């Protein structure tokens, strides 16, 4: 991967886009041999996507020796209480910013919560 990225660097800069990498590949995830894309519930699909995101975060941290910032948008919207709890239990160390349009689970050990509304930002 590193050599492919390096080989494409000049072209990528010219295009202002990354032309090689995992975002350009299709990954098929299966559950019990069936494609998750069509067989998994929305909550299961969201859980799989979050698991991949957390794995990517850990890999980048391990490879660089630095904890990257974790940004998760509308993270609890399609997760039931059990899956939300599992996500919270598996959040990595370091700085994380999460947005949520639904209530954040009470068991979440979150340092600061802000409510955002039209023209306002309120700390809880």
N, C-alpha and C positions, 0 to 999 in steps of 0.2 A: 504494500500500500504506500509506504513512504517513498519508494522509488517512482511509482506511478504518479504520485502527487508532485514530486520534484520535476519529473519529465514534462508535466503539463503546466508548470508554474507560469511560464512566459505567456502561453496562450490563455491561461485563466486570467491573468492580469489584464491582458488585452480585451478579453470578453467581459471582464468584471463579474465573472461567475466561476465557480468550481466545477470542472467538467468530469472529474473522476472522484470516486469515493463511495462510501456505503449508501449515501443518499441517491446515487444513480443506479443502484441495484435493487432488484425485487427480492425480498426475503419472504419465503413461505414458512409460516408457522402453522403447525398442526396440533390438534388436540385429539388424542386417541386415533391418529391417522387421518383425521378429517381437517380440511382447511379452516383455520380459525376465522378467516375473513368472512366466511359464509355460515359457519356452524356455531361460533361463539356468540354469547349475548353481548350487548353493549358494555356491560360491566366487565365481562371477561376480556373483551377487546381492549378496553381502557386499561385494565390491569396489566395485560401483556405489553401494551405500549409504554406504560410507566416502568415496568420491569426492565424493558430494553433501555429506557432512558437512564435509569439508575445504574444499570450495568455499564453503559457508556460513560457515565460520570465517574464511576470507580476506575474504569480502564484509563481514562484521561489522567486522573489523579495519580495512578500507579506509574504510568509512562512518563509523566512530567515531573513527578515528585512534588506537585503543588495541588492543593484542593481547589478545583474550579468552582465557580459560583453555580448554584443549581437554581434554575428558574422554571417553575411549573405553573402553567396558566389554566385556570378553571379546573383545578385538579380534583375536586370532590364531586363534580356535577353528575357523573355517571357511576359513582361508586356507592355500593351499599355500605352500611355501618361496619361490617366485617372487613371488607376490602379497604375502606378508609383507615381502619385501625391497623391493618397490615402495612399499608403505605407509611403511616406515621412511624411504625415500629422499625421500618427499614430505611428511613431517611438517613443519609450519610452525615458524618460530622462536617462541620464547615458552615458556610453561609448559604442560606436558601431563601428564596423569595417565592411565595405561592400566592396566586390569586384564586378566589372562589366566589361564585355567585350564590352559593348555598352556605348554610351555617357550617362552621368548622367544628368537627367533633370535639366534645368537651374534654376527652382524654388526651388531646393533642397538647404536648408540652411546648408551646410556642411563646417565645419571648415577647414579641410585640404584635399586636393586631391593629390594623387601621381600617376604618370604614370609609369608603369613598362614595360620594354622591355628587350630584350636579353642583359644581362650584365649591365643594367642601372636601376636607380630609380630616377625619376625627380619630384620635388615638383612643383605644379602649383602656 
